[in-house]
Amino acid sequence: MTAETATRTRPITVALVDDYDVVLIGVANILDRYRDRVVVAEIDSNEPLQDAVDIVLYDCFAQPESDHENIAVLMDNPRARRVVVYTWNFHPELIDSARRQGVHGYLSKALPARELINALEAVHAGDVVISDAPGRAGGVNGLDWPGRSEGLSERESEILALITQGLNNAEVAAQTYLTPNTVKSYIRTLYRKIEVASRTQAVLWGISHGFAPDHHRIDHWRGGP
């Protein structure tokens, strides 16, 4: 039986991997609308993959520079049949690094949900799928991230997450492939949105609003395998 035939007879099993639980739950909710085609088998927040799955969907929120190491771990895991990166960050160096490591997909968060499902099915059938770069940073309807309810964009949230982890502006710029001046502009904007006046206050706000990475697993999302 080919992978394409298998896709028609049973849903694809997917594990979601990231350090932020709220991000993963947002992705899981999107996929859950297509349970006849894709089933979330496992949600891993900074924990090793346990289930054997068709695809690992790796969301790299707040850690684009660390992708190389994290992707290598997933590619070496025999339980992960295929590995797909799910991101808004389409810097050429990140794409080239992921492709050199042999990822089976590099998908944009700007994809509509149905196109995301189509792309996962194509990967499962044996294709390598690389999305076009999004016109601007933004997520699929239904996605969530820390600080969204307070009005932070995903990019602002990523920068605040890096600040909460203790990175300085130069390190944030290196992680996000932004210029230092652009990072400063984002920081000024997010300070205004969360109503803080200093980096210390921003870090404390971040810690109390879900910007510290999680370290646990949610097994068998909504009755998955």
LOZAFI-295931 format. One record per residue: residue in one letter; x, y, z of N, C-alpha, C in turn. Coordinates in pm, whole numbers, plus 50000, padded with zeros to 5 digits. Layout:
REM LOZAFI-295931
type_nx_ny_nz_cax_cay_caz_cx_cy_cz
A_X_Y_Z_X_Y_Z_X_Y_Z
...
***
This chain:
REM LOZAFI-295931
type_nx_ny_nz_cax_cay_caz_cx_cy_cz
M_50085_49879_50000_50000_50000_50000_50088_50124_50000
T_50060_50215_49909_50137_50338_49904_50093_50433_50015
A_50179_50535_50041_50145_50633_50144_50018_50709_50104
E_50003_50734_49973_49885_50808_49928_49759_50727_49953
T_49767_50594_49927_49652_50509_49953_49620_50503_50100
A_49726_50496_50183_49706_50491_50327_49636_50616_50377
T_49671_50731_50316_49607_50855_50356_49456_50849_50336
R_49413_50780_50228_49270_50773_50201_49198_50681_50299
T_49267_50580_50354_49201_50482_50438_49207_50514_50586
R_49297_50598_50629_49304_50636_50769_49362_50777_50778
P_49327_50850_50884_49386_50983_50901_49536_50976_50924
I_49605_51081_50884_49747_51095_50914_49762_51124_51063
T_49857_51060_51127_49885_51091_51268_49996_51195_51276
V_49972_51297_51358_50063_51410_51368_50098_51435_51515
A_50226_51460_51542_50269_51508_51673_50307_51654_51658
L_50264_51736_51752_50296_51879_51753_50407_51903_51854
V_50509_51977_51812_50625_51999_51898_50658_52148_51904
D_50671_52199_52026_50715_52337_52051_50735_52350_52201
D_50792_52460_52245_50815_52483_52388_50699_52554_52456
Y_50598_52596_52379_50492_52678_52435_50357_52610_52417
D_50298_52570_52530_50174_52494_52529_50062_52569_52457
V_50050_52700_52482_49939_52775_52423_49951_52778_52271
V_50073_52780_52219_50093_52777_52074_50046_52643_52018
L_50084_52535_52084_50049_52402_52036_49898_52377_52040
I_49834_52425_52146_49689_52407_52155_49618_52479_52040
G_49670_52597_52003_49612_52669_51890_49622_52589_51761
V_49739_52529_51736_49756_52447_51616_49667_52324_51623
A_49661_52261_51740_49578_52141_51756_49432_52170_51727
N_49385_52287_51769_49245_52322_51743_49217_52338_51594
I_49316_52390_51520_49300_52402_51375_49290_52264_51311
L_49383_52175_51346_49384_52042_51287_49262_51961_51327
D_49209_51990_51445_49098_51912_51498_48972_51924_51412
R_48964_52030_51332_48849_52046_51243_48854_51948_51126
Y_48968_51882_51108_48988_51791_50996_49025_51652_51046
R_48956_51607_51150_48991_51480_51212_48972_51360_51119
D_48894_51375_51015_48880_51266_50920_49004_51251_50833
R_49092_51354_50835_49212_51351_50752_49341_51355_50833
V_49338_51424_50946_49457_51439_51031_49416_51425_51177
V_49489_51343_51251_49462_51325_51393_49588_51363_51472
V_49571_51452_51569_49681_51489_51657_49699_51378_51760
A_49811_51308_51751_49835_51195_51840_49907_51236_51967
E_49980_51346_51962_50064_51382_52076_50101_51529_52066
I_50105_51595_52181_50149_51734_52188_50267_51739_52284
D_50383_51780_52235_50505_51777_52315_50556_51918_52340
S_50562_51957_52466_50621_52084_52505_50757_52057_52567
N_50859_52060_52482_50996_52042_52528_51017_51905_52592
E_50949_51803_52540_50964_51665_52586_50994_51577_52466
P_51069_51466_52486_51098_51377_52373_50971_51314_52317
L_50971_51295_52185_50858_51231_52119_50844_51087_52167
Q_50721_51045_52199_50697_50909_52247_50626_50823_52144
D_50520_50876_52081_50443_50796_51986_50511_50792_51850
A_50494_50679_51779_50533_50673_51639_50424_50742_51558
V_50461_50842_51480_50363_50922_51407_50407_50939_51262
D_50309_50970_51178_50339_50992_51036_50419_51120_51016
I_50380_51227_51088_50444_51357_51070_50463_51424_51205
V_50580_51482_51226_50601_51575_51336_50593_51715_51279
L_50501_51795_51332_50486_51934_51290_50554_52020_51396
Y_50669_52075_51360_50752_52148_51455_50727_52298_51441
D_50664_52355_51542_50637_52499_51546_50753_52567_51618
C_50819_52661_51550_50942_52718_51606_50921_52855_51668
F_50807_52875_51735_50780_53002_51802_50892_53034_51901
A_50947_53154_51889_51047_53208_51984_51177_53130_51987
Q_51209_53055_51883_51336_52985_51884_51389_52956_51743
P_51382_53053_51651_51424_53023_51514_51571_52985_51502
E_51658_53047_51581_51800_53020_51569_51835_52881_51623
S_51752_52828_51712_51781_52696_51769_51721_52584_51686
D_51659_52619_51572_51597_52518_51489_51693_52407_51450
H_51817_52442_51417_51912_52344_51365_51924_52226_51460
E_51946_52255_51587_51961_52148_51687_51831_52073_51708
N_51720_52146_51721_51592_52082_51747_51547_51995_51631
I_51567_52044_51509_51529_51965_51392_51615_51840_51383
A_51744_51851_51414_51832_51734_51410_51783_51625_51504
V_51739_51664_51623_51688_51566_51720_51566_51496_51664
L_51475_51573_51603_51354_51513_51548_51386_51423_51428
M_51477_51467_51342_51513_51387_51225_51577_51254_51266
D_51646_51253_51379_51712_51130_51427_51618_51038_51503
N_51496_51086_51533_51403_51006_51612_51330_50907_51521
P_51348_50776_51544_51283_50679_51455_51131_50680_51464
R_51074_50744_51567_50929_50751_51579_50869_50858_51487
A_50954_50948_51438_50908_51055_51350_50934_51014_51205
R_50828_50972_51135_50847_50926_50997_50882_51042_50904
R_50821_51157_50929_50851_51276_50850_50847_51398_50943
V_50929_51498_50911_50939_51618_50994_50907_51740_50908
V_50817_51823_50959_50775_51945_50889_50791_52064_50982
V_50853_52170_50933_50867_52296_51008_50746_52383_50976
Y_50689_52443_51080_50570_52527_51066_50602_52664_51126
T_50609_52767_51042_50668_52893_51086_50621_53009_51001
W_50638_53131_51050_50622_53251_50968_50758_53301_50920
N_50869_53245_50974_51002_53297_50948_51063_53227_50826
F_51070_53298_50715_51121_53241_50591_51254_53303_50551
H_51337_53332_50651_51471_53380_50619_51544_53270_50540
P_51611_53306_50429_51674_53204_50343_51769_53111_50418
E_51843_53164_50516_51936_53078_50590_51863_52971_50669
L_51746_53005_50724_51670_52907_50800_51614_52799_50708
I_51564_52840_50592_51511_52742_50496_51622_52650_50448
D_51736_52708_50411_51848_52627_50360_51896_52529_50467
S_51905_52574_50591_51949_52487_50700_51853_52370_50718
A_51722_52401_50718_51623_52295_50735_51628_52195_50619
R_51644_52243_50499_51646_52154_50383_51771_52067_50383
R_51885_52124_50426_52007_52044_50435_51991_51930_50535
Q_51912_51954_50638_51890_51849_50738_51788_51745_50694
G_51723_51771_50581_51634_51671_50524_51490_51681_50565
V_51444_51799_50613_51303_51811_50649_51216_51786_50527
H_51096_51740_50552_51006_51702_50445_50907_51813_50410
G_50908_51920_50489_50822_52033_50460_50864_52155_50538
Y_50840_52272_50480_50866_52401_50546_50744_52486_50515
L_50649_52489_50610_50517_52542_50582_50493_52674_50654
S_50424_52762_50586_50395_52895_50639_50271_52894_50727
K_50277_52969_50836_50160_52986_50921_50054_53073_50855
A_50088_53135_50745_49989_53214_50672_49900_53126_50583
L_49929_52995_50575_49845_52907_50494_49706_52897_50555
P_49602_52907_50474_49468_52875_50524_49465_52730_50573
A_49377_52700_50667_49375_52568_50730_49365_52456_50628
R_49278_52470_50528_49262_52363_50430_49390_52340_50350
E_49462_52448_50318_49587_52432_50245_49694_52368_50334
L_49691_52397_50463_49782_52331_50555_49758_52180_50556
I_49633_52140_50563_49600_51997_50561_49644_51934_50430
N_49618_52001_50318_49661_51950_50188_49812_51931_50184
A_49886_52026_50241_50031_52017_50241_50079_51898_50326
L_50016_51877_50440_50053_51763_50525_50026_51631_50454
E_49915_51624_50382_49885_51503_50307_49985_51481_50194
A_50029_51589_50130_50129_51576_50025_50262_51527_50083
V_50299_51578_50199_50422_51531_50264_50410_51383_50298
H_50295_51344_50353_50273_51204_50388_50281_51114_50265
A_50240_51165_50149_50245_51088_50026_50385_51081_49965
G_50481_51153_50025_50619_51144_49979_50677_51269_49917
D_50596_51374_49906_50647_51499_49849_50723_51579_49954
V_50813_51665_49907_50874_51768_49991_50805_51899_49956
V_50744_51962_50056_50661_52081_50032_50724_52201_50101
I_50757_52302_50022_50811_52428_50074_50715_52539_50036
S_50653_52602_50137_50558_52709_50110_50627_52831_50050
D_50550_52912_49978_50597_53044_49942_50608_53129_50069
A_50703_53219_50070_50717_53308_50186_50593_53393_50200
P_50542_53409_50323_50423_53491_50343_50453_53637_50314
G_50351_53709_50270_50368_53850_50240_50397_53931_50363
R_50345_53886_50478_50371_53952_50604_50352_53852_50716
A_50410_53881_50831_50397_53790_50943_50252_53783_50986
G_50205_53664_51009_50067_53648_51055_50031_53503_51063
G_49932_53470_51143_49898_53331_51166_49767_53291_51102
V_49748_53162_51093_49623_53107_51047_49514_53140_51148
N_49391_53161_51099_49280_53183_51190_49270_53068_51288
G_49259_53099_51418_49249_52996_51519_49378_52971_51592
L_49490_53016_51537_49617_53000_51608_49620_53091_51730
D_49700_53052_51825_49713_53131_51946_49859_53139_51983
W_49892_53237_52064_50029_53253_52114_50023_53336_52240
P_50125_53327_52325_50125_53407_52448_50111_53555_52415
G_50025_53625_52489_50008_53768_52470_49909_53809_52363
R_49853_53712_52291_49760_53748_52184_49639_53820_52241
S_49586_53773_52353_49466_53835_52410_49493_53976_52461
E_49622_54008_52482_49659_54144_52524_49693_54232_52405
G_49674_54181_52284_49694_54261_52164_49831_54250_52100
L_49917_54159_52149_50050_54144_52090_50041_54062_51962
S_50111_54108_51859_50124_54028_51739_50216_53910_51768
E_50216_53811_51677_50302_53695_51699_50449_53736_51702
R_50487_53830_51617_50627_53877_51617_50661_53947_51748
E_50572_54033_51796_50596_54100_51925_50604_53999_52038
S_50518_53897_52032_50520_53795_52136_50650_53716_52133
E_50698_53685_52013_50825_53613_52002_50938_53694_52066
I_50940_53823_52038_51046_53907_52093_51035_53915_52245
L_50913_53929_52295_50895_53931_52441_50936_53798_52502
A_50907_53687_52434_50948_53556_52485_51100_53548_52496
L_51170_53601_52396_51317_53598_52399_51370_53689_52511
I_51306_53804_52530_51345_53892_52640_51324_53822_52774
T_51210_53754_52787_51179_53683_52911_51283_53575_52939
Q_51341_53519_52833_51446_53418_52849_51582_53480_52885
G_51589_53613_52886_51711_53680_52929_51800_53730_52818
L_51755_53727_52693_51837_53773_52583_51839_53925_52577
N_51956_53982_52539_51964_54126_52518_51923_54158_52375
N_51919_54288_52342_51868_54329_52210_51950_54271_52096
A_52082_54267_52110_52167_54213_52004_52138_54064_51984
E_52117_53992_52093_52088_53849_52083_51950_53826_52023
V_51854_53910_52059_51721_53900_52000_51728_53925_51850
A_51806_54025_51810_51821_54055_51668_51882_53937_51593
A_51982_53873_51653_52045_53757_51589_51948_53640_51577
Q_51867_53619_51681_51772_53509_51680_51665_53528_51575
T_51619_53650_51558_51503_53677_51473_51540_53725_51333
Y_51670_53746_51307_51717_53798_51180_51659_53936_51150
L_51641_54015_51257_51599_54154_51244_51718_54244_51275
T_51709_54369_51234_51813_54464_51271_51791_54508_51415
P_51896_54550_51485_51879_54599_51623_51778_54712_51633
N_51776_54802_51536_51679_54913_51540_51536_54862_51527
T_51515_54760_51443_51382_54703_51429_51339_54636_51559
V_51432_54567_51624_51402_54504_51753_51361_54610_51854
K_51436_54720_51857_51402_54828_51951_51262_54882_51924
S_51227_54894_51797_51094_54944_51762_50985_54849_51811
Y_51006_54719_51791_50910_54621_51840_50899_54626_51992
I_51012_54643_52060_51012_54646_52205_50934_54767_52256
R_50954_54882_52193_50878_55002_52234_50728_54978_52218
T_50691_54915_52107_50549_54891_52082_50490_54793_52183
L_50562_54685_52210_50505_54587_52303_50504_54639_52446
Y_50603_54723_52483_50599_54787_52615_50471_54868_52632
R_50438_54942_52526_50318_55025_52532_50193_54939_52545
K_50189_54828_52472_50071_54743_52475_50051_54675_52610
I_50161_54633_52675_50145_54564_52803_50161_54659_52921
E_50180_54788_52889_50183_54895_52990_50296_54875_53093
V_50418_54858_53040_50536_54853_53126_50634_54959_53078
A_50730_54992_53164_50825_55099_53132_50969_55053_53132
S_50995_54927_53166_51133_54881_53174_51143_54734_53134
R_51265_54692_53107_51287_54553_53070_51254_54459_53185
T_51289_54499_53306_51258_54416_53423_51108_54396_53436
Q_51033_54504_53419_50887_54493_53427_50833_54403_53315
A_50894_54414_53196_50851_54330_53083_50875_54182_53112
V_50991_54152_53169_51023_54012_53203_50925_53958_53305
L_50897_54036_53409_50802_53992_53511_50663_53972_53451
W_50624_54064_53362_50495_54050_53295_50494_53922_53212
G_50603_53899_53139_50612_53780_53055_50602_53651_53134
I_50671_53645_53247_50669_53524_53329_50528_53495_53379
S_50454_53601_53412_50320_53582_53467_50213_53565_53360
H_50251_53576_53231_50152_53565_53123_50189_53456_53021
G_50258_53353_53065_50279_53237_52979_50396_53244_52884
F_50493_53332_52910_50608_53344_52821_50728_53261_52864
A_50713_53183_52971_50818_53089_53009_50787_52956_52941
P_50887_52892_52877_50862_52765_52808_50802_52660_52901
D_50714_52577_52846_50652_52468_52921_50740_52342_52910
H_50720_52252_53002_50798_52128_53002_50706_52011_53035
H_50612_51982_52948_50523_51869_52972_50464_51822_52840
R_50385_51717_52848_50326_51659_52728_50176_51643_52748
I_50103_51662_52640_49961_51628_52638_49947_51507_52545
D_49919_51391_52602_49907_51270_52522_49765_51255_52468
H_49754_51202_52348_49626_51159_52292_49523_51272_52294
W_49551_51372_52216_49464_51489_52207_49323_51447_52163
R_49226_51473_52248_49084_51449_52220_49057_51311_52160
G_49113_51212_52225_49083_51075_52183_49161_51027_52064
G_49271_51095_52032_49355_51050_51922_49423_50919_51956
P_49497_50860_51863_49556_50728_51882_49663_50728_51992
***
